[in-house]
Amino acid sequence: MASQYNLYKFNDIYDRTYLDLLKYVIVKCHNINDANDIIQETYLELWNIINKKELSDINIRSYIMGIANNKIKKHYTILKKNKDYIYI
């Protein structure tokens, strides 16, 4: 079960990073629906990480952008594979 401290920490990180993450993901995706999905997946992964380990002494913006970048790559790799599969 998540502690109050983890919830507070997550909300604080979310408030400080949401707009930067939104801009970053929209520029990379060009599709608002994909961007919303990727942002949601990014913060879900962050939530799971916060509940497993301490995130002190890191640049949280860079950390979140890294998670988002991996999600974007994975998303478009899957789309490309599915598109290639459909046309074969």
Backbone as JSON Lines, residues from 0, in Angstrom:
{"i":0,"aa":"M","n":[0.84,-1.18,0.0],"ca":[0.0,0.0,0.0],"c":[0.89,1.24,0.0]}
{"i":1,"aa":"A","n":[0.49,2.23,-0.74],"ca":[1.27,3.45,-0.87],"c":[1.15,4.3,0.4]}
{"i":2,"aa":"S","n":[2.26,4.84,0.81],"ca":[2.24,5.7,2.0],"c":[1.82,7.12,1.62]}
{"i":3,"aa":"Q","n":[1.42,7.88,2.61],"ca":[1.05,9.28,2.38],"c":[2.24,10.05,1.85]}
{"i":4,"aa":"Y","n":[3.44,9.73,2.34],"ca":[4.64,10.41,1.9],"c":[4.87,10.18,0.4]}
{"i":5,"aa":"N","n":[4.7,8.94,-0.06],"ca":[4.88,8.63,-1.48],"c":[3.84,9.37,-2.33]}
{"i":6,"aa":"L","n":[2.63,9.45,-1.85],"ca":[1.58,10.17,-2.56],"c":[1.92,11.66,-2.64]}
{"i":7,"aa":"Y","n":[2.38,12.21,-1.54],"ca":[2.78,13.62,-1.53],"c":[3.94,13.85,-2.5]}
{"i":8,"aa":"K","n":[4.93,12.97,-2.47],"ca":[6.1,13.11,-3.34],"c":[5.68,13.01,-4.81]}
{"i":9,"aa":"F","n":[4.81,12.05,-5.13],"ca":[4.34,11.89,-6.51],"c":[3.59,13.14,-6.97]}
{"i":10,"aa":"N","n":[2.68,13.64,-6.16],"ca":[1.91,14.84,-6.52],"c":[2.82,16.04,-6.73]}
{"i":11,"aa":"D","n":[3.83,16.17,-5.9],"ca":[4.78,17.27,-6.04],"c":[5.55,17.15,-7.36]}
{"i":12,"aa":"I","n":[6.03,15.96,-7.67],"ca":[6.75,15.74,-8.93],"c":[5.82,15.99,-10.12]}
{"i":13,"aa":"Y","n":[4.61,15.5,-10.04],"ca":[3.63,15.69,-11.11],"c":[3.39,17.18,-11.37]}
{"i":14,"aa":"D","n":[3.16,17.93,-10.3],"ca":[2.9,19.37,-10.44],"c":[4.09,20.1,-11.05]}
{"i":15,"aa":"R","n":[5.31,19.7,-10.68],"ca":[6.5,20.38,-11.17],"c":[6.89,19.99,-12.6]}
{"i":16,"aa":"T","n":[6.44,18.84,-13.08],"ca":[6.94,18.33,-14.36],"c":[5.89,18.19,-15.45]}
{"i":17,"aa":"Y","n":[4.63,18.29,-15.13],"ca":[3.58,17.96,-16.11],"c":[3.67,18.8,-17.38]}
{"i":18,"aa":"L","n":[3.76,20.11,-17.26],"ca":[3.76,20.95,-18.45],"c":[4.98,20.7,-19.35]}
{"i":19,"aa":"D","n":[6.14,20.52,-18.73],"ca":[7.34,20.22,-19.53],"c":[7.2,18.87,-20.23]}
{"i":20,"aa":"L","n":[6.67,17.89,-19.51],"ca":[6.48,16.57,-20.11],"c":[5.45,16.62,-21.23]}
{"i":21,"aa":"L","n":[4.37,17.34,-21.03],"ca":[3.34,17.48,-22.05],"c":[3.92,18.08,-23.33]}
{"i":22,"aa":"K","n":[4.67,19.17,-23.19],"ca":[5.28,19.81,-24.36],"c":[6.23,18.85,-25.07]}
{"i":23,"aa":"Y","n":[7.06,18.17,-24.31],"ca":[8.04,17.24,-24.88],"c":[7.36,16.12,-25.67]}
{"i":24,"aa":"V","n":[6.36,15.51,-25.06],"ca":[5.7,14.36,-25.69],"c":[4.9,14.8,-26.92]}
{"i":25,"aa":"I","n":[4.23,15.92,-26.86],"ca":[3.46,16.39,-28.02],"c":[4.38,16.69,-29.19]}
{"i":26,"aa":"V","n":[5.53,17.3,-28.93],"ca":[6.48,17.58,-30.01],"c":[6.96,16.27,-30.64]}
{"i":27,"aa":"K","n":[7.19,15.27,-29.83],"ca":[7.69,13.99,-30.33],"c":[6.6,13.18,-31.04]}
{"i":28,"aa":"C","n":[5.36,13.28,-30.6],"ca":[4.3,12.41,-31.11],"c":[3.48,13.02,-32.24]}
{"i":29,"aa":"H","n":[3.17,14.27,-32.16],"ca":[2.31,14.94,-33.13],"c":[0.88,14.4,-33.13]}
{"i":30,"aa":"N","n":[0.53,13.61,-32.16],"ca":[-0.81,13.05,-32.05],"c":[-1.23,13.16,-30.59]}
{"i":31,"aa":"I","n":[-2.26,13.93,-30.31],"ca":[-2.65,14.2,-28.93],"c":[-3.1,12.94,-28.2]}
{"i":32,"aa":"N","n":[-3.74,12.0,-28.9],"ca":[-4.17,10.77,-28.25],"c":[-2.98,9.92,-27.83]}
{"i":33,"aa":"D","n":[-1.99,9.79,-28.73],"ca":[-0.77,9.06,-28.38],"c":[-0.05,9.77,-27.24]}
{"i":34,"aa":"A","n":[0.0,11.08,-27.3],"ca":[0.69,11.86,-26.26],"c":[0.04,11.64,-24.9]}
{"i":35,"aa":"N","n":[-1.27,11.67,-24.83],"ca":[-1.97,11.44,-23.56],"c":[-1.69,10.04,-23.02]}
{"i":36,"aa":"D","n":[-1.7,9.05,-23.89],"ca":[-1.4,7.67,-23.46],"c":[0.02,7.57,-22.91]}
{"i":37,"aa":"I","n":[0.96,8.17,-23.6],"ca":[2.36,8.09,-23.19],"c":[2.58,8.83,-21.87]}
{"i":38,"aa":"I","n":[1.95,9.97,-21.7],"ca":[2.06,10.71,-20.44],"c":[1.5,9.88,-19.29]}
{"i":39,"aa":"Q","n":[0.35,9.28,-19.52],"ca":[-0.26,8.44,-18.49],"c":[0.65,7.26,-18.14]}
{"i":40,"aa":"E","n":[1.2,6.6,-19.13],"ca":[2.09,5.47,-18.89],"c":[3.36,5.92,-18.17]}
{"i":41,"aa":"T","n":[3.85,7.1,-18.51],"ca":[5.07,7.63,-17.87],"c":[4.84,7.86,-16.39]}
{"i":42,"aa":"Y","n":[3.74,8.51,-16.05],"ca":[3.47,8.77,-14.63],"c":[3.09,7.5,-13.88]}
{"i":43,"aa":"L","n":[2.49,6.55,-14.54],"ca":[2.21,5.27,-13.89],"c":[3.52,4.56,-13.55]}
{"i":44,"aa":"E","n":[4.47,4.57,-14.48],"ca":[5.76,3.96,-14.19],"c":[6.47,4.7,-13.07]}
{"i":45,"aa":"L","n":[6.4,6.02,-13.07],"ca":[7.0,6.8,-11.99],"c":[6.37,6.43,-10.65]}
{"i":46,"aa":"W","n":[5.06,6.29,-10.62],"ca":[4.36,5.91,-9.39],"c":[4.87,4.56,-8.88]}
{"i":47,"aa":"N","n":[5.0,3.6,-9.78],"ca":[5.49,2.28,-9.38],"c":[6.92,2.36,-8.87]}
{"i":48,"aa":"I","n":[7.74,3.18,-9.48],"ca":[9.13,3.34,-9.05],"c":[9.19,3.99,-7.68]}
{"i":49,"aa":"I","n":[8.4,5.03,-7.47],"ca":[8.38,5.73,-6.17],"c":[8.01,4.77,-5.06]}
{"i":50,"aa":"N","n":[7.1,3.84,-5.33],"ca":[6.68,2.9,-4.3],"c":[7.68,1.78,-4.06]}
{"i":51,"aa":"K","n":[8.67,1.64,-4.95],"ca":[9.67,0.59,-4.79],"c":[10.99,1.09,-4.23]}
{"i":52,"aa":"K","n":[11.39,2.32,-4.58],"ca":[12.71,2.79,-4.15],"c":[12.72,4.3,-3.95]}
{"i":53,"aa":"E","n":[13.75,4.76,-3.29],"ca":[13.95,6.18,-3.02],"c":[14.54,6.85,-4.25]}
{"i":54,"aa":"L","n":[14.04,8.03,-4.6],"ca":[14.51,8.75,-5.78],"c":[15.29,10.01,-5.43]}
{"i":55,"aa":"S","n":[15.98,10.0,-4.33],"ca":[16.74,11.19,-3.97],"c":[18.02,11.28,-4.81]}
{"i":56,"aa":"D","n":[18.57,12.47,-4.88],"ca":[19.83,12.74,-5.58],"c":[19.77,12.46,-7.07]}
{"i":57,"aa":"I","n":[18.62,12.68,-7.7],"ca":[18.54,12.56,-9.16],"c":[17.86,13.81,-9.71]}
{"i":58,"aa":"N","n":[18.09,14.07,-10.97],"ca":[17.38,15.15,-11.66],"c":[16.05,14.56,-12.13]}
{"i":59,"aa":"I","n":[14.99,14.86,-11.43],"ca":[13.7,14.22,-11.69],"c":[13.15,14.56,-13.07]}
{"i":60,"aa":"R","n":[13.39,15.77,-13.56],"ca":[12.92,16.13,-14.9],"c":[13.58,15.24,-15.96]}
{"i":61,"aa":"S","n":[14.89,15.09,-15.85],"ca":[15.61,14.24,-16.8],"c":[15.15,12.79,-16.69]}
{"i":62,"aa":"Y","n":[14.9,12.36,-15.47],"ca":[14.46,10.99,-15.23],"c":[13.1,10.73,-15.89]}
{"i":63,"aa":"I","n":[12.17,11.66,-15.72],"ca":[10.84,11.51,-16.31],"c":[10.9,11.6,-17.83]}
{"i":64,"aa":"M","n":[11.7,12.52,-18.34],"ca":[11.84,12.63,-19.8],"c":[12.44,11.35,-20.38]}
{"i":65,"aa":"G","n":[13.34,10.74,-19.65],"ca":[13.92,9.46,-20.08],"c":[12.87,8.37,-20.13]}
{"i":66,"aa":"I","n":[12.03,8.3,-19.11],"ca":[10.94,7.32,-19.1],"c":[10.02,7.57,-20.3]}
{"i":67,"aa":"A","n":[9.65,8.82,-20.51],"ca":[8.76,9.18,-21.62],"c":[9.4,8.84,-22.96]}
{"i":68,"aa":"N","n":[10.67,9.14,-23.11],"ca":[11.36,8.84,-24.36],"c":[11.33,7.34,-24.66]}
{"i":69,"aa":"N","n":[11.55,6.53,-23.64],"ca":[11.47,5.07,-23.82],"c":[10.06,4.63,-24.2]}
{"i":70,"aa":"K","n":[9.07,5.26,-23.59],"ca":[7.67,4.93,-23.91],"c":[7.34,5.31,-25.36]}
{"i":71,"aa":"I","n":[7.84,6.47,-25.81],"ca":[7.6,6.91,-27.18],"c":[8.22,5.94,-28.17]}
{"i":72,"aa":"K","n":[9.49,5.57,-27.92],"ca":[10.17,4.62,-28.81],"c":[9.42,3.3,-28.87]}
{"i":73,"aa":"K","n":[9.02,2.8,-27.72],"ca":[8.3,1.53,-27.67],"c":[6.97,1.63,-28.41]}
{"i":74,"aa":"H","n":[6.26,2.71,-28.2],"ca":[4.95,2.9,-28.82],"c":[5.06,2.88,-30.35]}
{"i":75,"aa":"Y","n":[6.0,3.65,-30.87],"ca":[6.11,3.73,-32.33],"c":[6.77,2.5,-32.94]}
{"i":76,"aa":"T","n":[7.58,1.8,-32.19],"ca":[8.12,0.53,-32.67],"c":[6.99,-0.48,-32.83]}
{"i":77,"aa":"I","n":[6.11,-0.53,-31.86],"ca":[4.97,-1.45,-31.93],"c":[4.05,-1.07,-33.09]}
{"i":78,"aa":"L","n":[3.78,0.22,-33.25],"ca":[2.92,0.65,-34.37],"c":[3.54,0.27,-35.72]}
{"i":79,"aa":"K","n":[4.84,0.47,-35.86],"ca":[5.51,0.13,-37.11],"c":[5.45,-1.37,-37.38]}
{"i":80,"aa":"K","n":[5.69,-2.17,-36.36],"ca":[5.63,-3.62,-36.52],"c":[4.22,-4.05,-36.91]}
{"i":81,"aa":"N","n":[3.21,-3.49,-36.26],"ca":[1.83,-3.83,-36.59],"c":[1.47,-3.4,-38.01]}
{"i":82,"aa":"K","n":[1.92,-2.24,-38.42],"ca":[1.65,-1.75,-39.77],"c":[2.32,-2.65,-40.81]}
{"i":83,"aa":"D","n":[3.57,-3.01,-40.56],"ca":[4.29,-3.91,-41.47],"c":[3.61,-5.28,-41.53]}
{"i":84,"aa":"Y","n":[3.13,-5.75,-40.39],"ca":[2.47,-7.05,-40.33],"c":[1.17,-7.04,-41.12]}
{"i":85,"aa":"I","n":[0.41,-5.97,-41.03],"ca":[-0.88,-5.88,-41.71],"c":[-0.71,-5.93,-43.22]}
{"i":86,"aa":"Y","n":[0.36,-5.3,-43.73],"ca":[0.53,-5.21,-45.17],"c":[1.29,-6.39,-45.78]}
{"i":87,"aa":"I","n":[1.71,-7.32,-44.99],"ca":[2.45,-8.48,-45.53],"c":[1.48,-9.48,-46.11]}
